[in-house]
Amino acid sequence: MRLRVEFTTEPFDLEEAPAHAVAAREVIQKAQLDAVDVGPFGNTAEGEAERVLDAVRALLHDSLRAGATRVSLQVNVIGEEKP
């Protein structure tokens, strides 16, 4: 199964990326996921279910530890893993 995760961290800072946003993005960029798209107001990544779920756990842990007061995320099933 493949999953897509979309997430944002708060509080927002329009001047520079807060530490919690940087932490979350680093987790996603290091997680060996496909189709990673990092932006100023939202981030997405796709991949094999276990990798996405492991990344979500690390994302929550690291971003909250770095000062996030809210993490909004959505996880969608996007298809089955192809042999």
Secondary structure, DSSP 8 states (H G I E B T S, - for coil): -EEEEEEEEES--SSS--HHHHHHHHHHHHTT-EEEEE-SS-EEEEEEHHHHHHHHHHHHHHHHHTT-SEEEEEEEEEE----
